Amino acid sequence: MAEGNRVVTVGVDTHKDAHVAAALDASGALLGTASFPADARGYASMVAWMRAFGRVEAAGVEGTGGYGAGLAR
């Protein structure tokens, strides 16, 4: 997946049981989307997934209802 030093930006839509992430390259092109459980294992899997695309420069987490609090930590 990763190409050299590609810069990646990630956005995460949080929900009670799962979080959905989208990764974009520097030009805004979609690299991929994936869903992860909203628990510690899911957070670790999401971080590994993000990093597989390249260097994560920024990540935004939607905080609706506090569902993103665990991920943001």
N, CA, C and O atoms as a GROMACS GRO file, in nm:
protein
  292
    1MET      N    1   0.080  -0.119   0.000
    1MET     CA    2   0.000   0.000   0.000
    1MET      C    3   0.085   0.126   0.000
    1MET      O    4   0.066   0.213  -0.085
    2ALA      N    5   0.179   0.138   0.094
    2ALA     CA    6   0.256   0.261   0.109
    2ALA      C    7   0.350   0.283  -0.009
    2ALA      O    8   0.411   0.188  -0.060
    3GLU      N    9   0.359   0.408  -0.051
    3GLU     CA   10   0.448   0.444  -0.160
    3GLU      C   11   0.550   0.545  -0.108
    3GLU      O   12   0.518   0.663  -0.094
    4GLY      N   13   0.672   0.500  -0.079
    4GLY     CA   14   0.776   0.591  -0.033
    4GLY      C   15   0.735   0.669   0.090
    4GLY      O   16   0.698   0.612   0.193
    5ASN      N   17   0.744   0.800   0.078
    5ASN     CA   18   0.711   0.888   0.190
    5ASN      C   19   0.578   0.958   0.169
    5ASN      O   20   0.563   1.076   0.202
    6ARG      N   21   0.482   0.887   0.114
    6ARG     CA   22   0.351   0.946   0.087
    6ARG      C   23   0.291   1.003   0.215
    6ARG      O   24   0.290   0.937   0.319
    7VAL      N   25   0.239   1.126   0.207
    7VAL     CA   26   0.173   1.191   0.319
    7VAL      C   27   0.026   1.152   0.317
    7VAL      O   28  -0.039   1.157   0.212
    8VAL      N   29  -0.026   1.114   0.433
    8VAL     CA   30  -0.163   1.066   0.445
    8VAL      C   31  -0.240   1.151   0.547
    8VAL      O   32  -0.186   1.187   0.652
    9THR      N   33  -0.364   1.182   0.514
    9THR     CA   34  -0.457   1.246   0.607
    9THR      C   35  -0.572   1.149   0.627
    9THR      O   36  -0.621   1.088   0.532
   10VAL      N   37  -0.616   1.136   0.752
   10VAL     CA   38  -0.721   1.039   0.785
   10VAL      C   39  -0.836   1.110   0.855
   10VAL      O   40  -0.815   1.198   0.939
   11GLY      N   41  -0.957   1.070   0.821
   11GLY     CA   42  -1.077   1.115   0.891
   11GLY      C   43  -1.149   0.994   0.947
   11GLY      O   44  -1.154   0.889   0.883
   12VAL      N   45  -1.205   1.009   1.068
   12VAL     CA   46  -1.272   0.897   1.132
   12VAL      C   47  -1.413   0.939   1.174
   12VAL      O   48  -1.431   1.039   1.243
   13ASP      N   49  -1.512   0.861   1.131
   13ASP     CA   50  -1.651   0.879   1.170
   13ASP      C   51  -1.677   0.781   1.284
   13ASP      O   52  -1.670   0.659   1.264
   14THR      N   53  -1.706   0.832   1.402
   14THR     CA   54  -1.719   0.746   1.520
   14THR      C   55  -1.863   0.704   1.545
   14THR      O   56  -1.957   0.780   1.523
   15HIS      N   57  -1.877   0.581   1.592
   15HIS     CA   58  -2.007   0.525   1.629
   15HIS      C   59  -1.988   0.444   1.756
   15HIS      O   60  -1.875   0.420   1.799
   16LYS      N   61  -2.095   0.402   1.817
   16LYS     CA   62  -2.088   0.329   1.944
   16LYS      C   63  -2.006   0.201   1.934
   16LYS      O   64  -1.920   0.176   2.018
   17ASP      N   65  -2.032   0.120   1.833
   17ASP     CA   66  -1.970  -0.012   1.823
   17ASP      C   67  -1.856  -0.022   1.722
   17ASP      O   68  -1.775  -0.115   1.729
   18ALA      N   69  -1.848   0.072   1.630
   18ALA     CA   70  -1.743   0.068   1.527
   18ALA      C   71  -1.711   0.209   1.480
   18ALA      O   72  -1.795   0.299   1.486
   19HIS      N   73  -1.588   0.227   1.433
   19HIS     CA   74  -1.544   0.354   1.376
   19HIS      C   75  -1.506   0.328   1.230
   19HIS      O   76  -1.448   0.225   1.198
   20VAL      N   77  -1.541   0.423   1.143
   20VAL     CA   78  -1.510   0.410   1.001
   20VAL      C   79  -1.407   0.516   0.965
   20VAL      O   80  -1.427   0.635   0.991
   21ALA      N   81  -1.296   0.473   0.906
   21ALA     CA   82  -1.187   0.563   0.870
   21ALA      C   83  -1.173   0.574   0.719
   21ALA      O   84  -1.198   0.478   0.646
   22ALA      N   85  -1.133   0.692   0.675
   22ALA     CA   86  -1.100   0.716   0.534
   22ALA      C   87  -0.962   0.777   0.528
   22ALA      O   88  -0.931   0.869   0.604
   23ALA      N   89  -0.878   0.727   0.439
   23ALA     CA   90  -0.743   0.779   0.421
   23ALA      C   91  -0.733   0.847   0.286
   23ALA      O   92  -0.779   0.795   0.184
   24LEU      N   93  -0.671   0.967   0.286
   24LEU     CA   94  -0.654   1.046   0.165
   24LEU      C   95  -0.507   1.076   0.143
   24LEU      O   96  -0.430   1.088   0.239
   25ASP      N   97  -0.467   1.090   0.016
   25ASP     CA   98  -0.329   1.132  -0.012
   25ASP      C   99  -0.323   1.284  -0.012
   25ASP      O  100  -0.423   1.351   0.013
   26ALA      N  101  -0.206   1.340  -0.040
   26ALA     CA  102  -0.185   1.484  -0.034
   26ALA      C  103  -0.271   1.562  -0.133
   26ALA      O  104  -0.298   1.680  -0.111
   27SER      N  105  -0.314   1.498  -0.241
   27SER     CA  106  -0.400   1.566  -0.339
   27SER      C  107  -0.548   1.547  -0.308
   27SER      O  108  -0.634   1.599  -0.381
   28GLY      N  109  -0.580   1.474  -0.201
   28GLY     CA  110  -0.719   1.451  -0.163
   28GLY      C  111  -0.780   1.326  -0.223
   28GLY      O  112  -0.899   1.301  -0.205
   29ALA      N  113  -0.701   1.248  -0.295
   29ALA     CA  114  -0.753   1.124  -0.354
   29ALA      C  115  -0.773   1.019  -0.245
   29ALA      O  116  -0.689   1.002  -0.156
   30LEU      N  117  -0.885   0.951  -0.253
   30LEU     CA  118  -0.917   0.847  -0.156
   30LEU      C  119  -0.825   0.727  -0.174
   30LEU      O  120  -0.818   0.668  -0.282
   31LEU      N  121  -0.756   0.691  -0.067
   31LEU     CA  122  -0.669   0.573  -0.068
   31LEU      C  123  -0.743   0.449  -0.021
   31LEU      O  124  -0.713   0.338  -0.064
   32GLY      N  125  -0.840   0.467   0.069
   32GLY     CA  126  -0.916   0.354   0.118
   32GLY      C  127  -1.006   0.392   0.234
   32GLY      O  128  -0.989   0.497   0.296
   33THR      N  129  -1.101   0.305   0.262
   33THR     CA  130  -1.188   0.318   0.378
   33THR      C  131  -1.193   0.183   0.448
   33THR      O  132  -1.176   0.078   0.385
   34ALA      N  133  -1.216   0.186   0.578
   34ALA     CA  134  -1.225   0.062   0.654
   34ALA      C  135  -1.300   0.088   0.784
   34ALA      O  136  -1.304   0.200   0.833
   35SER      N  137  -1.359  -0.017   0.837
   35SER     CA  138  -1.433  -0.011   0.963
   35SER      C  139  -1.359  -0.092   1.068
   35SER      O  140  -1.305  -0.199   1.039
   36PHE      N  141  -1.356  -0.040   1.191
   36PHE     CA  142  -1.283  -0.104   1.300
   36PHE      C  143  -1.369  -0.106   1.426
   36PHE      O  144  -1.446  -0.012   1.449
   37PRO      N  145  -1.358  -0.210   1.508
   37PRO     CA  146  -1.431  -0.213   1.635
   37PRO      C  147  -1.391  -0.094   1.723
   37PRO      O  148  -1.276  -0.051   1.721
   38ALA      N  149  -1.486  -0.044   1.798
   38ALA     CA  150  -1.461   0.070   1.888
   38ALA      C  151  -1.408   0.020   2.022
   38ALA      O  152  -1.472   0.036   2.125
   39ASP      N  153  -1.290  -0.041   2.017
   39ASP     CA  154  -1.225  -0.089   2.139
   39ASP      C  155  -1.074  -0.081   2.118
   39ASP      O  156  -1.028  -0.045   2.010
   40ALA      N  157  -0.996  -0.114   2.220
   40ALA     CA  158  -0.851  -0.098   2.213
   40ALA      C  159  -0.789  -0.175   2.096
   40ALA      O  160  -0.699  -0.123   2.030
   41ARG      N  161  -0.835  -0.296   2.070
   41ARG     CA  162  -0.781  -0.373   1.957
   41ARG      C  163  -0.815  -0.308   1.824
   41ARG      O  164  -0.734  -0.304   1.732
   42GLY      N  165  -0.937  -0.256   1.816
   42GLY     CA  166  -0.978  -0.186   1.694
   42GLY      C  167  -0.897  -0.061   1.670
   42GLY      O  168  -0.861  -0.030   1.557
   43TYR      N  169  -0.868   0.014   1.779
   43TYR     CA  170  -0.787   0.136   1.766
   43TYR      C  171  -0.648   0.101   1.714
   43TYR      O  172  -0.596   0.168   1.625
   44ALA      N  173  -0.587  -0.004   1.770
   44ALA     CA  174  -0.453  -0.045   1.726
   44ALA      C  175  -0.455  -0.089   1.579
   44ALA      O  176  -0.364  -0.057   1.503
   45SER      N  177  -0.559  -0.161   1.541
   45SER     CA  178  -0.571  -0.204   1.401
   45SER      C  179  -0.587  -0.084   1.308
   45SER      O  180  -0.531  -0.082   1.199
   46MET      N  181  -0.664   0.015   1.353
   46MET     CA  182  -0.684   0.135   1.272
   46MET      C  183  -0.553   0.210   1.251
   46MET      O  184  -0.524   0.254   1.140
   47VAL      N  185  -0.475   0.226   1.357
   47VAL     CA  186  -0.347   0.295   1.345
   47VAL      C  187  -0.255   0.221   1.248
   47VAL      O  188  -0.190   0.284   1.164
   48ALA      N  189  -0.249   0.089   1.258
   48ALA     CA  190  -0.166   0.011   1.166
   48ALA      C  191  -0.215   0.027   1.022
   48ALA      O  192  -0.134   0.040   0.930
   49TRP      N  193  -0.346   0.026   1.003
   49TRP     CA  194  -0.405   0.044   0.870
   49TRP      C  195  -0.367   0.180   0.813
   49TRP      O  196  -0.327   0.190   0.697
   50MET      N  197  -0.380   0.286   0.895
   50MET     CA  198  -0.345   0.421   0.850
   50MET      C  199  -0.199   0.428   0.805
   50MET      O  200  -0.169   0.478   0.697
   51ARG      N  201  -0.110   0.376   0.888
   51ARG     CA  202   0.034   0.383   0.862
   51ARG      C  203   0.076   0.301   0.740
   51ARG      O  204   0.180   0.329   0.680
   52ALA      N  205  -0.003   0.202   0.704
   52ALA     CA  206   0.030   0.120   0.587
   52ALA      C  207   0.024   0.201   0.458
   52ALA      O  208   0.086   0.164   0.358
   53PHE      N  209  -0.049   0.313   0.458
   53PHE     CA  210  -0.060   0.398   0.340
   53PHE      C  211   0.057   0.495   0.326
   53PHE      O  212   0.085   0.543   0.216
   54GLY      N  213   0.125   0.525   0.436
   54GLY     CA  214   0.235   0.621   0.433
   54GLY      C  215   0.246   0.693   0.566
   54GLY      O  216   0.202   0.642   0.670
   55ARG      N  217   0.306   0.812   0.563
   55ARG     CA  218   0.327   0.891   0.685
   55ARG      C  219   0.200   0.970   0.716
   55ARG      O  220   0.160   1.056   0.638
   56VAL      N  221   0.137   0.940   0.828
   56VAL     CA  222   0.013   1.007   0.868
   56VAL      C  223   0.050   1.146   0.921
   56VAL      O  224   0.114   1.160   1.025
   57GLU      N  225   0.008   1.248   0.846
   57GLU     CA  226   0.039   1.386   0.883
   57GLU      C  227  -0.070   1.447   0.970
   57GLU      O  228  -0.041   1.528   1.058
   58ALA      N  229  -0.195   1.408   0.948
   58ALA     CA  230  -0.306   1.463   1.024
   58ALA      C  231  -0.419   1.361   1.030
   58ALA      O  232  -0.438   1.281   0.938
   59ALA      N  233  -0.493   1.367   1.141
   59ALA     CA  234  -0.610   1.281   1.156
   59ALA      C  235  -0.718   1.361   1.227
   59ALA      O  236  -0.692   1.429   1.326
   60GLY      N  237  -0.838   1.352   1.174
   60GLY     CA  238  -0.953   1.417   1.236
   60GLY      C  239  -1.049   1.311   1.286
   60GLY      O  240  -1.077   1.213   1.217
   61VAL      N  241  -1.098   1.332   1.408
   61VAL     CA  242  -1.191   1.237   1.469
   61VAL      C  243  -1.319   1.310   1.503
   61VAL      O  244  -1.318   1.406   1.580
   62GLU      N  245  -1.431   1.265   1.445
   62GLU     CA  246  -1.560   1.321   1.477
   62GLU      C  247  -1.594   1.281   1.620
   62GLU      O  248  -1.577   1.165   1.657
   63GLY      N  249  -1.641   1.374   1.700
   63GLY     CA  250  -1.665   1.345   1.841
   63GLY      C  251  -1.810   1.330   1.881
   63GLY      O  252  -1.843   1.352   1.998
   64THR      N  253  -1.898   1.296   1.791
   64THR     CA  254  -2.040   1.286   1.821
   64THR      C  255  -2.068   1.194   1.939
   64THR      O  256  -2.030   1.077   1.937
   65GLY      N  257  -2.132   1.245   2.041
   65GLY     CA  258  -2.173   1.164   2.156
   65GLY      C  259  -2.058   1.108   2.237
   65GLY      O  260  -2.080   1.021   2.321
   66GLY      N  261  -1.938   1.156   2.216
   66GLY     CA  262  -1.823   1.106   2.292
   66GLY      C  263  -1.772   0.971   2.245
   66GLY      O  264  -1.684   0.914   2.309
   67TYR      N  265  -1.825   0.919   2.135
   67TYR     CA  266  -1.782   0.787   2.088
   67TYR      C  267  -1.636   0.785   2.044
   67TYR      O  268  -1.575   0.678   2.042
   68GLY      N  269  -1.580   0.898   2.010
   68GLY     CA  270  -1.441   0.903   1.966
   68GLY      C  271  -1.341   0.926   2.078
   68GLY      O  272  -1.221   0.932   2.051
   69ALA      N  273  -1.387   0.938   2.202
   69ALA     CA  274  -1.297   0.969   2.314
   69ALA      C  275  -1.187   0.865   2.332
   69ALA      O  276  -1.071   0.901   2.350
   70GLY      N  277  -1.220   0.738   2.327
   70GLY     CA  278  -1.120   0.633   2.344
   70GLY      C  279  -1.017   0.634   2.234
   70GLY      O  280  -0.898   0.615   2.260
   71LEU      N  281  -1.059   0.657   2.113
   71LEU     CA  282  -0.967   0.663   2.000
   71LEU      C  283  -0.875   0.784   2.011
   71LEU      O  284  -0.756   0.774   1.982
   72ALA      N  285  -0.928   0.896   2.052
   72ALA     CA  286  -0.849   1.019   2.061
   72ALA      C  287  -0.740   1.009   2.168
   72ALA      O  288  -0.638   1.078   2.160
   73ARG      N  289  -0.760   0.924   2.266
   73ARG     CA  290  -0.660   0.907   2.371
   73ARG      C  291  -0.543   0.834   2.315
   73ARG      O  292  -0.446   0.808   2.386
   0.00000   0.00000   0.00000
